[in-house]
Amino acid sequence: MMKKIALIVPALMLVMAGCSKHDDAAKAGSQVVAKVNGSEITVHQLNFALSKLGKLDQSQIKAASEKVLQQMVDMELLKQKSVDEKLDRDPNVLQVLEATKQQVLAQAYMQKIAAKQAAPSADDIKKFYDTHPELFSDRNVYVIQEFAVKDGNQHVSEIEAGISAAKTADDLAKWLKDNNYLFSANASRKAAEQLPLELLKKLNTLKAGDTLVVKSPQALVLLFLAKVDRQPVDLEKAKPVIQQFLVNSNQQTVIKNEVSTLRKDAKVEFYGDFSKLTLDSGATTAPVAPAEAKPESAVASPVSETTEQPAHHNQAIEKGLSGL
C-alpha cells in the first residue's frame, strides 16, 4: 500500500491545498472557478497546476485549463471520499504526507539561499572556457567502435597485449573471436560533452586507430577510436551554457556549505541500533540542489551530437563510458 500511496501523493499535494475552503476565495467570488460539494477551487490553484505543464501557446491555454480543472475536480472528489473513510488518519498516509512536507520545505529553503548567488562574471565565463579546451576550442566529435567483453576484467593484460597490433575494428573483433572471448559490439558517435571528463581526457591523448581499455563492473570495454572530427565551439556560442553551468555549480556549493554549517550547529542524537553513530559535521550529503552541475554538461543541446545506438545496445558499454 505504501508504494501506491507514494505515487499518488505528489498529485494530491498539488490539489489538496487548493481544493478546500479558503476565506479569501470566499470573499472574492470571481476567484472561484469551481465548487465541489461546497469546497472551492480558485483560479490561483488552477494557475499553479497549469504552470506545471510548462509554457503553453495562447491557443492551448483554454483547452489545457478545462482539462486540468476537470482533473482537479476528480482529485477533490477522491480527497473528500478519502476523508470520509478516515484515510487522512491512516498512519501510512500521514507518514507520506509528512515526508512530502519535509521535502517541499527543504527544497524551498535550498531555492531561497541558492537564489541569492550573484551571476557569474564575464571573467569567470572566459576562465572556464579557457580551462576546458576539450569542451570548446579543441572540441572533438568521436566515432567509436565499442566492444564489451564478458569476463574480460579477469584477462586485462592478455587482452591488451593481444589487441595491441589491431589497426581496425575488424582486427580487434577477429582477435576476440579467435581467442574465444564473448563480446557485444556497438558503434556510436559522441561529442566531447557527451562523455565523462576523465574519459574525455584519455581519448584526447589518442589518435584514430587507437584503442582505449576501460574497466566496468559488467564487462571490460574496448573503445576503438575509428574517427575524430574537430568541431570547436567559440566563446560567444558557449557563453550561455557556461553561465548556466556556473550558476548551478555555485548553487551546489552554497547549499553544501549551508548543510555543513547546520550540522555543526545542530544537536543530533542517535538511538537504538544507531546509538553509536556520530554526526559527520563535514559531510556533504546535502539534498539535491535546484539543478545538478557537471562540467561536461556545460555544452548544451545546440552544440551536442545525437548518439546513435542499435536496438540491442548493450548497457554494459554505456556503464563503461560513464563509470569513470
C-alpha positions in Angstrom: 0.0 0.0 0.0 2.8 2.3 0.9 4.2 2.3 -2.7 0.9 3.1 -4.2 0.4 6.0 -1.8 3.8 7.4 -2.6 2.9 7.5 -6.3 -0.4 9.4 -5.6 0.7 11.9 -3.0 2.6 14.3 -5.3 -0.6 14.8 -7.3 -2.7 15.1 -4.1 -0.3 17.6 -2.6 -0.9 19.8 -5.7 -4.6 19.8 -5.4 -5.4 19.3 -1.7 -4.0 22.7 -0.8 -6.2 24.4 -3.3 -9.4 22.4 -3.1 -10.5 23.2 0.5 -12.5 26.3 1.5 -10.5 29.5 1.9 -11.8 32.7 3.5 -10.0 34.8 0.9 -11.6 33.0 -2.0 -15.0 33.2 -0.4 -14.7 36.9 -0.1 -13.6 37.2 -3.8 -16.2 35.1 -5.6 -14.6 35.9 -9.0 -11.5 33.9 -8.0 -13.5 30.7 -7.6 -13.5 28.6 -10.7 -15.4 25.6 -9.3 -17.1 24.3 -6.2 -17.1 20.6 -5.4 -19.7 19.7 -2.8 -19.2 23.2 -1.4 -15.4 23.0 -1.5 -13.8 25.7 -3.6 -11.2 25.6 -6.4 -9.7 29.0 -7.0 -8.1 30.5 -10.1 -4.8 30.7 -8.2 -4.7 26.9 -7.7 -5.7 26.3 -11.3 -2.9 28.6 -12.5 -0.5 26.8 -10.2 -1.5 23.5 -11.7 -1.2 24.9 -15.2 2.3 26.2 -14.5 3.4 22.6 -14.1 2.7 21.9 -17.7 5.4 24.3 -18.9 5.0 27.1 -21.4 1.7 26.9 -23.4 0.7 28.8 -26.5 -2.3 31.1 -26.3 -4.2 28.6 -28.5 -3.6 25.8 -25.9 -4.4 27.6 -22.7 -8.2 27.3 -22.9 -8.3 23.6 -23.6 -5.5 22.9 -21.1 -7.3 24.9 -18.4 -10.5 22.9 -18.9 -8.7 19.6 -18.9 -6.7 20.5 -15.7 -9.8 21.8 -14.0 -11.6 18.6 -14.7 -8.7 16.6 -13.2 -8.8 18.9 -10.1 -12.5 18.2 -9.7 -11.8 14.5 -9.8 -9.0 14.8 -7.3 -11.2 16.8 -4.9 -13.9 14.2 -5.1 -11.4 11.5 -4.3 -9.9 13.5 -1.5 -13.4 14.1 0.0 -14.1 10.4 -0.2 -10.8 9.6 1.4 -11.5 11.9 4.3 -15.0 10.4 4.7 -13.4 7.0 5.1 -10.8 8.5 7.6 -7.9 7.6 5.3 -6.4 11.0 6.3 -5.7 9.4 9.7 -4.1 6.3 8.3 -0.5 6.0 9.6 0.9 5.3 6.2 -0.8 8.3 4.6 0.3 10.5 7.5 3.9 9.3 7.1 3.9 10.0 3.4 2.3 13.4 3.8 4.9 14.4 6.5 7.8 13.1 4.3 6.5 15.1 1.4 6.0 18.2 3.5 9.6 17.8 4.7 10.9 17.6 1.2 9.0 20.5 -0.1 10.1 22.8 2.8 13.7 21.7 2.5 13.6 22.3 -1.3 12.1 25.8 -0.7 14.9 26.7 1.6 17.5 25.5 -0.8 16.0 27.5 -3.6 15.9 30.6 -1.3 19.6 30.5 -0.5 20.6 29.5 -4.0 18.7 32.5 -5.4 21.0 34.8 -3.5 24.0 33.8 -5.5 25.5 36.5 -7.8 25.6 35.8 -11.5 29.0 34.7 -12.8 31.1 37.5 -14.3 32.4 37.7 -17.8 35.9 36.8 -16.4 34.5 33.7 -14.8 32.9 32.6 -18.0 36.1 33.3 -20.0 38.2 31.4 -17.4 36.0 28.3 -17.6 36.2 28.4 -21.4 39.9 28.7 -21.4 40.5 25.9 -18.8 38.3 23.4 -20.7 39.5 23.5 -24.3 38.4 19.9 -24.7 34.8 21.1 -24.4 35.2 24.2 -26.5 38.2 25.4 -28.5 39.5 21.9 -29.0 36.2 20.2 -29.0 36.0 16.9 -30.9 33.3 14.5 -32.0 34.4 10.9 -31.8 33.3 7.9 -33.8 33.8 4.9 -31.5 33.5 1.2 -32.0 32.7 -0.3 -28.6 33.3 -3.9 -27.6 32.0 -5.2 -24.2 34.0 -8.3 -23.4 32.3 -10.6 -20.9 34.6 -11.7 -18.1 37.3 -9.5 -19.7 38.3 -7.9 -16.4 39.9 -11.2 -15.5 42.2 -11.2 -18.5 43.1 -7.5 -19.0 46.8 -8.0 -19.6 46.2 -10.7 -22.1 43.6 -8.7 -24.0 45.7 -5.5 -24.0 48.7 -7.4 -25.4 46.5 -9.3 -28.0 44.8 -6.3 -29.5 47.9 -4.1 -29.5 48.5 -4.8 -33.2 44.9 -4.2 -34.2 44.7 -1.5 -36.8 40.9 -1.7 -37.4 37.8 -2.6 -35.5 37.6 -5.7 -37.6 41.1 -6.7 -36.5 40.0 -6.3 -32.9 36.8 -8.3 -33.3 38.7 -11.1 -35.1 41.2 -11.4 -32.3 38.5 -11.6 -29.7 36.7 -14.3 -31.7 39.8 -16.3 -32.4 40.6 -16.3 -28.7 37.1 -17.4 -27.7 36.0 -14.2 -25.9 32.3 -13.5 -25.7 31.6 -9.9 -26.5 28.9 -7.5 -27.8 29.7 -4.6 -30.2 28.2 -1.2 -30.8 29.1 1.9 -32.9 28.4 5.4 -31.6 29.2 9.0 -32.4 29.8 11.0 -29.3 30.6 14.7 -28.9 33.0 15.8 -26.2 30.3 17.0 -23.9 28.5 13.6 -24.0 31.5 11.9 -22.4 32.7 12.0 -18.7 35.6 14.4 -18.4 38.0 11.7 -17.2 37.3 9.6 -20.2 37.5 12.6 -22.5 40.9 13.4 -21.2 42.1 9.9 -22.1 40.5 10.0 -25.5 42.2 13.3 -26.3 45.6 11.6 -26.0 44.7 9.1 -28.7 44.5 9.2 -32.4 42.2 7.4 -34.9 43.1 3.7 -34.9 43.9 3.5 -31.2 42.0 1.5 -28.6 41.2 2.5 -25.0 40.6 -0.2 -22.5 38.0 0.7 -19.8 37.0 -1.5 -16.8 33.4 -1.6 -15.8 31.6 -3.8 -13.3 29.7 -5.7 -16.1 32.5 -6.1 -18.6 35.8 -5.0 -20.0 35.0 -2.3 -22.5 37.3 -1.7 -25.5 36.9 1.6 -27.2 38.3 1.6 -30.7 38.6 5.2 -32.0 37.6 5.0 -35.6 37.4 8.7 -36.4 37.9 12.1 -34.8 36.2 15.2 -36.2 37.3 18.6 -34.9 34.2 20.8 -34.2 35.2 23.7 -32.0 32.8 26.0 -30.2 33.6 29.7 -30.0 33.3 31.7 -26.8 30.2 33.6 -27.8 28.2 30.5 -28.6 29.4 28.8 -25.3 28.7 31.8 -23.0 25.0 31.0 -22.2 25.6 27.4 -21.3 28.8 28.1 -19.3 26.9 30.8 -17.4 24.1 28.3 -16.5 26.7 25.7 -15.5 28.5 28.1 -13.2 25.2 29.2 -11.7 24.3 25.6 -10.9 27.8 24.8 -9.6 27.7 27.8 -7.3 24.3 26.8 -6.0 25.5 23.3 -5.3 28.5 24.7 -3.3 26.5 27.2 -1.2 23.9 24.5 -0.4 26.5 22.0 0.7 28.2 24.7 2.8 24.9 25.6 4.4 24.1 22.0 5.3 27.6 21.6 6.7 27.0 24.7 8.9 23.6 23.4 10.1 25.2 20.1 11.0 27.9 21.8 13.1 25.4 23.9 15.0 22.8 21.1 15.5 22.3 18.8 18.5 21.7 15.4 16.9 21.3 12.2 18.9 21.1 8.7 17.6 19.2 5.8 19.4 18.7 2.0 19.2 20.8 0.3 16.5 22.3 3.7 15.6 23.3 4.7 19.2 27.0 4.5 18.3 26.6 6.6 15.2 28.1 10.1 15.3 27.2 13.0 13.1 29.8 13.8 10.5 30.0 17.6 10.6 32.0 17.8 7.4 29.6 15.5 5.4 28.4 16.8 2.1 25.3 14.6 1.9 23.0 17.5 1.2 19.7 17.0 -0.7 19.9 17.5 -4.4 20.1 21.2 -5.2 17.8 23.0 -7.7 20.0 21.8 -10.5 22.8 19.3 -10.7 26.1 20.7 -12.1 28.5 18.7 -14.1 31.4 20.2 -16.1 30.8 18.0 -19.1 27.2 19.3 -19.3 28.4 22.9 -19.9 27.9 22.4 -23.6 24.1 22.1 -24.1 22.0 20.8 -26.9 22.7 23.5 -29.5 26.3 22.1 -30.0 25.8 18.5 -29.0 25.7 15.4 -31.2 23.0 12.8 -31.2 24.2 9.4 -30.1 23.3 6.6 -32.4 22.6 3.3 -30.8 21.3 0.0 -32.2 18.1 -1.6 -30.9 20.1 -4.2 -28.9 22.6 -1.8 -27.4 24.5 -3.4 -24.5 24.1 -1.4 -21.3 27.5 -2.5 -20.1 29.1 -0.4 -22.8 27.4 2.8 -21.6 28.3 1.9 -18.0 31.8 1.6 -19.2 31.7 5.1 -20.6 30.0 6.6 -17.6 31.7 4.6 -14.9 34.7 6.9 -14.9 
